[in-house]
Amino acid sequence: AASCGGEGPGPGVMTFVGHGGSYRSETTYKHVGAGAGEFSMRAAPVNRTPCFIGIAIVVVALVCVALVFLSLPAASTTLKAAPPAVSAPKDCLLWGDPHIETFDGSFPNIYAEGEYWIVKSRDIQIQGRLLATPFTNGLAATHQVSVGGAFMGFHKFTVGPMENGQITCDDQDILNEFPSTAVCGPVVLDYTSEGKLVDDAEGKLENTKHIVHADYPSWGVHLQIMRWANHLNVRVTMTKKPEGQDGICGNFNSNPLDDTTSAILSRIGGRIPLSELLFHQQAQTSGVAVLKTIADCPRATRESAMRVCQASQPAAGGILLDSCVFDVCFGGPQYAAEDGLSESQA
């Protein structure tokens, strides 16, 4: 119908006017079944950029770690070089219960059981375990010796007596046959009967000698360890170490006066603490040092011991003869022949 003044309003037209309008645009789709419509559903493309970035970061990190390790100096597989010798080699002896002759010719005595430094230097570690035996009336004798340190490449070997000890390298049994040879780190170990005794003891003990020889010539070190039933006799042959050394074998400074028992124990501190021990644990001991002198041996026993020692070791005299008499008094006549090794090749 017409109206006065012109035509009436036509159909509405949606016009964009910006913020403030009364409508907003929406698109809706109605599912009408397969093939009946004009549109199909398709998965939106996945944005994999974050994944690629993460993988790249991991790869870069691994490359950086590899470069850091490659830039580090390679771990050395060679043994530490021996320092130049600063002296001729000398011997230290341990025998009996135990008697000790230091590198400088002093004669200290260690009566208490436990573990003690035989030789302690920056690179060379030789430890001894002293224990009472059933035959020494409570007196300590050398029961085990363990050798380790930087000069061994931090390997270690340990030697015990015949009846209740083993020979091990890094805690694995070695030298199970007699005679035999084994290698422990850089050191060759020979288990033989070679080792000269003295005089009459030679014939009496020829078939019972069991000696471990440990040789490391580039370091100027040689050990000979005689295995008896319940104890060891030990000879350490070495050159003086320029960085210094100590232990019950003394400080190797050509002065026997500072290798007394009290002087040595004041320097090395007595029994080895667990943190420095080559043995797995400290031995269980009574904690009481048995102190005996030759005066504690009855006169008749002492005179008999003197005859036994003189017959077994005619060339022995002085401290060596006294130590034999002492050992026979308190350990028995077998010590007379065994102590003969102290004057020869351990």
C-alpha positions in Angstrom: 0.0 0.0 0.0 1.2 3.5 -0.7 1.5 6.1 1.9 1.6 9.8 1.7 5.1 11.0 1.2 6.6 8.0 -0.7 7.3 4.3 -0.6 7.3 2.2 2.7 10.6 0.7 4.1 12.1 -2.3 2.2 13.9 -5.4 3.6 16.7 -4.8 6.1 20.3 -4.7 5.0 23.1 -5.7 7.4 25.7 -2.9 7.5 29.1 -3.0 9.3 29.2 0.0 11.7 32.1 -1.0 14.0 31.9 -1.2 17.7 28.5 -0.3 19.1 26.2 -2.3 16.7 23.5 -4.7 17.8 24.6 -7.8 15.8 27.6 -10.0 15.3 28.4 -12.4 12.5 28.4 -16.2 13.0 28.7 -19.1 10.6 26.9 -22.3 11.4 26.8 -25.6 9.6 24.2 -28.3 9.7 25.0 -32.0 9.2 22.7 -33.4 6.5 24.4 -36.7 5.7 27.1 -38.0 3.4 26.8 -36.4 -0.1 23.8 -34.2 0.7 25.6 -30.9 1.5 28.1 -28.6 -0.1 30.9 -28.8 2.6 33.0 -31.6 4.0 34.9 -31.8 7.3 38.8 -31.7 7.0 41.3 -31.7 9.9 43.0 -28.5 10.5 46.7 -28.5 9.7 48.9 -29.2 12.7 51.5 -26.6 13.6 54.7 -28.7 14.2 57.0 -25.8 14.6 57.3 -26.1 18.5 58.2 -29.8 18.1 60.9 -29.0 15.6 62.2 -26.3 17.9 62.4 -28.7 20.8 64.2 -31.3 18.9 66.7 -28.8 17.6 67.3 -27.6 21.2 68.0 -31.2 22.3 70.4 -31.8 19.4 72.3 -28.6 20.1 72.6 -29.5 23.8 74.0 -32.9 23.0 76.5 -31.4 20.6 77.6 -29.0 23.3 78.0 -31.7 25.8 80.0 -33.8 23.4 82.3 -30.8 22.6 82.9 -30.2 26.3 83.9 -33.8 26.9 86.1 -33.8 23.8 87.8 -30.6 25.0 88.7 -32.3 28.4 92.2 -33.9 28.6 92.0 -37.7 28.1 92.4 -39.8 31.3 95.9 -41.2 31.4 96.2 -44.9 31.2 99.9 -44.9 31.9 101.6 -45.4 35.2 103.1 -42.6 37.1 106.8 -42.1 36.2 109.3 -43.0 38.9 111.3 -40.1 40.3 115.1 -40.2 39.9 116.9 -42.2 42.5 118.6 -40.0 45.1 120.5 -42.8 47.0 121.7 -46.3 46.7 119.2 -49.0 47.7 119.1 -50.2 51.3 117.2 -52.9 53.2 114.7 -52.8 55.9 114.0 -56.1 57.7 111.0 -57.4 59.8 111.3 -60.8 61.4 110.1 -62.7 64.4 107.8 -61.0 66.8 108.6 -58.6 65.1 112.2 -57.4 65.2 112.8 -54.5 62.9 116.0 -53.1 61.3 115.4 -49.8 59.6 117.0 -48.5 56.4 119.4 -46.5 58.6 120.4 -49.4 60.8 118.3 -48.8 63.9 116.3 -51.5 65.8 112.9 -50.3 67.0 110.3 -52.7 68.3 106.5 -52.6 67.9 104.8 -54.6 70.6 101.1 -53.7 70.1 98.9 -55.5 67.6 97.3 -53.6 64.7 98.1 -52.1 61.3 101.3 -50.0 60.9 103.0 -48.2 58.1 106.1 -50.1 57.0 106.8 -47.5 54.3 104.8 -44.4 53.7 105.7 -41.9 51.0 103.7 -39.8 48.6 103.6 -42.6 46.0 104.6 -45.8 47.8 102.4 -47.4 50.5 103.5 -50.6 52.3 101.4 -51.6 55.4 101.9 -54.4 57.9 99.3 -56.0 60.1 100.9 -57.2 63.4 99.0 -59.9 65.4 99.8 -62.2 68.2 100.2 -65.9 67.2 99.5 -69.0 69.2 103.2 -69.5 69.6 104.4 -66.1 70.7 102.8 -65.8 74.1 100.8 -62.7 73.1 103.7 -61.0 71.3 102.8 -59.5 68.0 104.4 -60.8 64.8 104.0 -59.7 61.2 100.8 -61.4 60.0 100.1 -59.6 56.7 101.7 -57.1 54.3 99.8 -55.0 51.8 101.4 -52.9 49.1 99.7 -50.2 47.0 99.7 -46.5 46.1 100.3 -44.4 43.0 103.5 -46.4 42.0 101.2 -49.5 41.8 98.7 -47.6 39.6 96.5 -47.9 42.7 96.4 -51.7 42.4 97.4 -53.5 45.6 98.7 -56.9 46.6 98.5 -58.6 50.0 100.5 -61.5 51.4 99.5 -63.5 54.4 101.0 -66.6 56.2 100.8 -70.2 55.1 98.1 -71.5 57.5 95.6 -68.6 57.7 96.4 -66.1 55.0 96.2 -65.8 51.2 98.1 -64.0 48.5 95.8 -61.6 46.6 95.8 -58.9 43.9 93.0 -56.4 44.1 91.3 -58.9 46.5 91.5 -61.8 44.0 93.5 -64.9 44.9 96.7 -65.3 43.0 99.8 -67.6 43.2 97.7 -70.6 44.2 100.3 -72.9 42.8 103.9 -73.3 44.1 106.0 -72.2 42.4 104.1 -69.7 40.2 104.2 -66.2 38.8 101.5 -63.5 38.6 101.2 -59.9 37.6 99.5 -57.3 39.8 99.3 -53.9 38.1 102.9 -53.1 37.0 104.5 -55.5 39.4 105.6 -59.1 38.7 105.2 -61.5 41.6 107.2 -64.7 41.8 106.4 -67.3 44.4 109.4 -69.6 44.7 111.7 -71.2 47.2 114.6 -69.0 46.1 116.2 -67.0 48.9 119.5 -67.8 50.7 119.3 -68.7 54.3 122.4 -68.8 56.5 124.7 -71.6 57.6 122.9 -74.5 59.2 119.4 -73.0 58.7 120.0 -73.5 54.9 119.8 -77.3 55.0 117.1 -77.5 57.7 114.6 -75.3 55.9 115.5 -75.7 52.2 112.3 -77.7 51.5 110.0 -75.4 53.5 110.9 -72.0 52.1 107.9 -70.2 50.5 109.0 -66.7 49.4 107.0 -64.1 47.4 109.3 -61.8 45.4 107.8 -58.5 44.2 110.0 -56.6 41.8 109.6 -53.1 40.4 113.0 -52.0 39.3 112.1 -48.7 37.7 111.0 -47.5 41.1 113.9 -49.1 42.9 111.6 -51.3 45.0 112.0 -55.0 45.7 110.1 -57.0 48.4 110.9 -60.5 49.6 108.2 -61.9 51.9 108.9 -65.3 53.5 105.7 -67.1 54.5 105.8 -69.1 57.7 102.9 -71.0 59.3 101.6 -68.0 61.3 103.8 -65.1 60.5 105.9 -63.4 57.8 109.5 -62.3 57.6 109.9 -59.3 55.2 112.8 -57.6 53.4 112.1 -54.2 51.8 114.8 -53.0 49.4 114.4 -49.6 48.0 116.0 -46.3 47.2 115.3 -43.2 49.2 112.4 -41.2 47.9 113.1 -37.5 47.3 109.7 -36.3 48.6 110.4 -38.1 52.0 109.2 -41.2 53.6 108.5 -42.7 57.0 107.1 -45.8 58.7 108.5 -48.5 61.0 111.3 -48.9 58.5 112.4 -45.4 59.4 112.7 -42.1 57.6 115.7 -43.1 55.5 117.7 -40.0 56.4 121.0 -41.7 57.3 120.5 -41.0 60.9 119.7 -44.1 63.0 119.3 -42.0 66.2 115.8 -40.7 65.1 114.5 -44.2 64.3 113.9 -45.3 67.9 110.5 -46.8 68.6 109.2 -43.7 70.4 110.5 -41.3 67.6 108.9 -43.4 64.8 105.5 -43.7 66.6 105.5 -40.0 67.4 105.9 -39.3 63.6 103.6 -41.9 62.1 101.0 -41.7 64.8 100.7 -45.4 65.8 98.0 -47.6 64.3 96.8 -46.6 60.8 93.4 -45.0 60.7 90.6 -46.7 58.8 90.6 -44.0 56.2 94.1 -44.8 55.1 94.0 -48.5 55.4 94.8 -50.8 52.4 93.3 -53.7 54.4 89.5 -53.8 54.3 89.1 -53.3 58.0 91.1 -53.0 61.2 91.9 -56.3 62.9 90.2 -57.1 66.2 92.8 -56.9 68.9 93.0 -57.1 72.6 94.2 -53.5 72.8 96.9 -54.4 75.3 100.5 -54.4 74.2 102.4 -57.4 75.7 105.8 -56.1 76.8 108.5 -58.6 77.5 112.2 -58.4 77.8 114.8 -61.1 77.9 114.7 -60.8 81.7 111.2 -62.3 81.6 112.7 -65.5 80.1 113.8 -68.0 82.9 117.5 -68.5 83.0 117.5 -72.2 82.1 115.2 -71.4 79.1 117.4 -68.5 78.1 120.6 -70.6 78.2 118.9 -73.3 76.1 117.8 -70.7 73.6 121.3 -69.4 73.3 122.6 -72.8 72.5 119.9 -73.4 69.9 120.5 -70.0 68.2 124.3 -70.4 68.2 124.0 -73.9 66.6 121.5 -72.6 64.0 123.2 -69.3 63.3 126.9 -69.5 64.1 127.6 -66.2 62.3 125.0 -64.3 64.2 126.0 -61.9 66.9 124.9 -58.7 68.7 121.3 -57.7 68.2 120.6 -60.5 65.7 121.7 -63.1 68.2 119.8 -61.4 71.0 116.6 -61.3 68.9 117.0 -65.0 68.1 117.3 -65.9 71.8 114.3 -63.7 72.6 112.2 -65.4 69.9 113.2 -68.9 71.0 112.5 -68.1 74.6 108.9 -66.9 73.9 108.1 -68.6 70.6 110.0 -71.9 70.5 113.1 -73.4 68.9 111.6 -73.2 65.3 112.3 -69.4 65.4 116.0 -70.0 65.5 116.1 -71.3 61.9 113.4 -69.0 60.8 115.2 -65.9 62.1 118.2 -66.9 60.0 116.4 -65.2 57.1 116.8 -61.8 58.8 120.5 -61.9 57.9 120.0 -63.0 54.3 117.3 -62.6 51.7 114.1 -62.6 53.9 
